[in-house]
Amino acid sequence: DTATDIRADLHAALIDSANDVRSDLASALADSVLNVRLALTDSTSAIRTDMASMQSQIDAATTPSLSDVLSMGTDANASSITNINGISVNGSTSLGDDIATDNLTVNSTIQGNLTFEGSSSDGYAVTLAPGTGDANYTVTLPDATTTLVGTDNNQTLSNKTLTAININPNNEDVNVGGTVITVGSRSLINVNDGDSGSNTSFTISNGTKDGQMLILILVASANSSSSQSAVILSDSGNTMLNGDWGPDGGEVGSTLTIMWNAYLNAWVELNRSIN
């Protein structure tokens, strides 16, 4: 018989309810279904045992960590993993293993502060805190190996060119004799004579470091007499002057330039101007 004849005979046998082929096939299917049902209800059957094992593995499965995902990517010879959104990473995380070849590109806005532990884990950290800006600002780092200068740090600057210097003077009132002006790190102090009497004496505190420069300027005086000193800084104690500095009430604007000499532990006069 040809293949066509075989298919025709098989079709005729399957649709003939009295045919032995149809009867045998129906009996075999019934036996198979019964055997599967018995296997599923029998706790000792291999099928039941295998299915229970598969269910246990499913129940024990956990959500893969980022390191698991990256490891799978490496195993698959993937050069990069993209389109991963909304990742939250907790605990210690290591990015890259070669500073010469590994790059980290951030195309987004960093929220919050950046905290650096430093070269060793010692319980101390350095935090870069941008604060809350009221506009968009750009901070450009120098193209050099350097140390940043802080506004509140005592630092020695070298190789610097200052094109414009804006010194904000501090005003100090000398209202009574014996007033002590605390210099601190200042370099310019405006002296305001508030005593209408004459020869109102004052002193100044020591300098903070060797070579500190200080300019004193009489900016106002309640004593208008041109024959009497409005204020007096004596050539004594921690001030080594070329005589007392004592501009009178008519010499407002007079200056005294001095420098702190750590060797002498005193302010040394460099120049004075009586105006």
C-alpha positions as CSV (number, residue, x, y, z in Angstrom):
1,D,0.0,0.0,0.0
2,T,1.0,3.5,-0.6
3,A,1.3,6.1,2.2
4,T,-1.9,7.6,1.0
5,D,-3.7,4.2,1.3
6,I,-2.2,3.7,4.9
7,R,-3.5,7.0,6.0
8,A,-6.9,6.3,4.5
9,D,-7.1,2.9,6.2
10,L,-6.0,4.4,9.6
11,H,-8.6,7.2,9.4
12,A,-11.3,4.7,8.5
13,A,-10.3,2.5,11.5
14,L,-10.4,5.4,14.0
15,I,-13.9,6.6,13.0
16,D,-15.3,3.0,13.0
17,S,-16.4,2.4,16.6
18,A,-16.5,-1.3,16.0
19,N,-12.9,-1.5,14.7
20,D,-10.3,-3.2,16.9
21,V,-7.7,-0.5,16.3
22,R,-10.0,2.2,17.8
23,S,-10.9,0.0,20.7
24,D,-7.3,-0.9,21.5
25,L,-6.2,2.8,21.3
26,A,-9.0,3.9,23.6
27,S,-8.1,1.2,26.1
28,A,-4.4,2.2,26.0
29,L,-5.3,5.9,26.6
30,A,-7.5,5.0,29.5
31,D,-4.8,2.9,31.1
32,S,-2.3,5.8,30.7
33,V,-4.5,8.3,32.3
34,L,-5.2,6.0,35.2
35,N,-1.5,5.3,35.7
36,V,-0.8,9.1,35.8
37,R,-3.6,9.7,38.2
38,L,-2.4,6.9,40.5
39,A,1.2,8.2,40.3
40,L,0.1,11.7,41.4
41,T,-1.9,10.4,44.4
42,D,0.9,7.9,45.4
43,S,3.4,9.8,47.7
44,T,6.0,7.2,46.9
45,S,5.9,7.5,43.1
46,A,8.8,9.0,41.2
47,I,6.6,11.6,39.5
48,R,5.2,12.8,42.8
49,T,8.7,12.9,44.4
50,D,10.2,14.9,41.4
51,M,7.3,17.4,41.5
52,A,7.7,18.0,45.2
53,S,11.4,18.6,44.7
54,M,10.7,21.1,42.0
55,Q,8.2,22.9,44.2
56,S,10.8,23.1,47.0
57,Q,13.3,24.7,44.7
58,I,10.8,27.2,43.5
59,D,9.9,28.2,47.1
60,A,13.5,28.6,48.1
61,A,14.3,30.8,45.1
62,T,15.2,34.5,46.0
63,T,15.4,37.7,44.0
64,P,18.8,37.9,42.5
65,S,21.1,40.6,43.8
66,L,22.9,43.1,41.5
67,S,26.1,41.2,42.0
68,D,24.3,38.0,40.8
69,V,23.1,39.8,37.8
70,L,26.5,41.2,37.0
71,S,28.1,37.8,37.5
72,M,25.6,36.2,35.1
73,G,26.4,38.9,32.6
74,T,30.1,38.1,32.9
75,D,29.4,34.4,32.5
76,A,27.5,35.2,29.4
77,N,30.5,37.2,28.0
78,A,28.4,40.4,28.2
79,S,30.4,43.6,27.8
80,S,27.7,45.7,29.4
81,I,24.3,45.5,31.1
82,T,21.8,48.2,30.1
83,N,18.2,49.2,30.8
84,I,18.2,48.4,34.5
85,N,15.9,50.9,36.1
86,G,15.3,51.7,39.8
87,I,18.1,49.7,41.4
88,S,18.5,50.1,45.2
89,V,21.9,48.8,46.4
90,N,22.5,48.2,50.1
91,G,25.6,47.2,51.9
92,S,29.2,47.3,50.7
93,T,29.5,47.5,46.9
94,S,32.5,47.4,44.7
95,L,32.5,49.0,41.2
96,G,35.3,48.0,38.9
97,D,38.6,46.4,39.5
98,D,41.1,48.4,37.4
99,I,41.3,52.2,37.7
100,A,43.3,52.3,34.5
101,T,40.6,50.7,32.4
102,D,37.3,50.9,34.3
103,N,35.2,54.0,33.9
104,L,32.1,55.2,35.7
105,T,29.8,57.6,33.8
106,V,26.9,59.3,35.6
107,N,24.4,60.9,33.3
108,S,22.0,62.0,36.0
109,T,21.7,64.3,39.0
110,I,23.3,63.2,42.3
111,Q,21.0,63.9,45.2
112,G,22.4,64.2,48.8
113,N,26.0,64.4,50.0
114,L,29.0,62.3,49.0
115,T,30.9,60.8,51.9
116,F,34.5,59.6,51.5
117,E,36.0,57.2,54.0
118,G,39.5,57.9,52.7
119,S,42.5,55.7,52.3
120,S,41.8,53.7,55.5
121,S,38.7,52.8,57.5
122,D,39.3,54.7,60.8
123,G,35.9,55.9,61.8
124,Y,36.5,59.4,60.2
125,A,35.1,60.5,56.9
126,V,35.1,63.5,54.6
127,T,31.7,64.7,53.4
128,L,31.2,66.7,50.2
129,A,28.0,68.7,51.0
130,P,26.7,70.8,48.1
131,G,23.9,72.3,50.2
132,T,20.7,73.7,48.6
133,G,21.4,76.0,45.7
134,D,19.2,78.8,44.7
135,A,20.4,78.6,41.1
136,N,22.6,76.4,38.8
137,Y,26.3,76.7,39.6
138,T,29.4,75.1,38.2
139,V,32.5,74.4,40.2
140,T,35.5,73.7,37.9
141,L,38.4,71.7,39.4
142,P,41.9,72.7,38.3
143,D,43.7,70.7,35.7
144,A,46.5,69.8,38.1
145,T,47.4,67.8,41.1
146,T,46.8,70.2,43.9
147,T,45.2,70.9,47.3
148,L,42.0,73.0,47.5
149,V,42.1,76.2,49.5
150,G,39.5,76.6,52.3
151,T,38.1,79.9,53.4
152,D,38.5,79.0,57.1
153,N,41.8,77.2,57.0
154,N,45.3,78.4,57.8
155,Q,47.2,77.6,54.7
156,T,50.3,78.8,53.0
157,L,49.8,79.8,49.4
158,S,52.6,79.8,46.8
159,N,52.8,80.7,43.1
160,K,49.7,82.8,43.3
161,T,49.0,86.0,41.4
162,L,46.4,88.3,43.0
163,T,44.9,90.6,40.4
164,A,42.6,92.4,42.9
165,I,42.5,92.4,46.7
166,N,39.4,93.3,48.6
167,I,40.1,93.7,52.3
168,N,37.1,94.2,54.5
169,P,38.2,96.4,57.4
170,N,36.9,95.9,60.9
171,N,35.9,98.8,63.0
172,E,37.0,99.0,66.6
173,D,35.8,101.7,69.1
174,V,38.2,103.2,71.5
175,N,35.8,104.9,74.0
176,V,37.8,104.6,77.2
177,G,41.5,104.5,78.1
178,G,43.0,101.1,78.3
179,T,40.9,99.5,75.6
180,V,42.4,96.3,74.2
181,I,41.8,95.6,70.5
182,T,41.9,91.9,69.6
183,V,43.7,91.5,66.3
184,G,43.2,87.9,65.5
185,S,44.0,87.1,61.9
186,R,42.9,90.6,60.7
187,S,45.2,92.8,58.6
188,L,43.2,96.1,58.6
189,I,41.5,97.8,61.6
190,N,39.6,101.1,61.6
191,V,40.0,102.9,64.9
192,N,37.1,105.0,66.0
193,D,37.9,107.4,68.8
194,G,34.6,107.8,70.7
195,D,36.1,109.7,73.7
196,S,35.8,113.4,73.5
197,G,38.8,113.7,75.8
198,S,42.4,113.6,74.8
199,N,45.1,110.9,74.8
200,T,42.7,107.9,74.9
201,S,45.1,105.0,75.2
202,F,44.7,101.6,73.7
203,T,46.7,98.4,73.2
204,I,46.5,95.5,70.7
205,S,46.8,91.8,71.2
206,N,49.6,89.7,69.8
207,G,49.8,88.5,66.2
208,T,48.8,85.0,65.2
209,K,51.9,84.2,63.1
210,D,55.3,85.5,62.2
211,G,55.1,88.2,59.4
212,Q,51.5,89.1,59.9
213,M,50.9,92.6,58.6
214,L,48.5,95.0,60.3
215,I,47.3,98.5,59.3
216,L,45.7,100.8,61.8
217,I,43.7,103.8,60.5
218,L,42.1,106.5,62.6
219,V,38.8,106.9,60.9
220,A,36.9,109.1,63.3
221,S,37.4,111.1,66.5
222,A,35.1,112.8,69.0
223,N,38.0,115.1,69.9
224,S,38.3,117.8,67.4
225,S,41.4,119.4,69.0
226,S,44.4,119.7,66.7
227,S,46.7,120.2,69.7
228,Q,46.0,117.0,71.5
229,S,46.3,113.3,70.6
230,A,42.9,111.7,70.0
231,V,44.2,108.2,70.7
232,I,47.6,106.8,71.7
233,L,49.3,103.5,71.0
234,S,52.4,103.5,73.1
235,D,55.9,102.4,72.1
236,S,55.9,99.8,74.9
237,G,54.9,96.2,75.7
238,N,54.3,94.2,72.6
239,T,54.5,97.3,70.2
240,M,58.0,98.4,69.2
241,L,57.3,101.7,67.5
242,N,59.3,104.8,66.4
243,G,57.7,106.7,69.3
244,D,54.1,106.6,70.4
245,W,51.4,106.7,67.6
246,G,49.1,109.5,68.6
247,P,47.3,111.4,65.8
248,D,45.2,114.3,67.0
249,G,41.5,114.8,66.3
250,G,42.3,116.8,63.2
251,E,44.4,114.0,61.7
252,V,41.6,111.6,60.8
253,G,42.9,109.2,58.1
254,S,46.4,108.8,59.7
255,T,47.8,105.3,59.4
256,L,50.2,103.0,61.2
257,T,51.7,99.9,59.4
258,I,53.2,97.3,61.7
259,M,54.3,93.6,61.4
260,W,54.3,90.8,64.0
261,N,57.9,89.7,64.7
262,A,57.7,86.3,66.4
263,Y,61.4,86.5,67.3
264,L,60.9,89.7,69.2
265,N,57.4,88.7,70.2
266,A,56.2,92.2,69.3
267,W,54.6,94.3,66.6
268,V,57.4,96.3,64.8
269,E,56.6,99.5,63.0
270,L,57.2,99.6,59.3
271,N,55.6,102.9,58.3
272,R,53.3,105.7,59.6
273,S,51.4,108.5,57.9
274,I,50.0,111.5,59.7
275,N,47.3,113.1,57.5
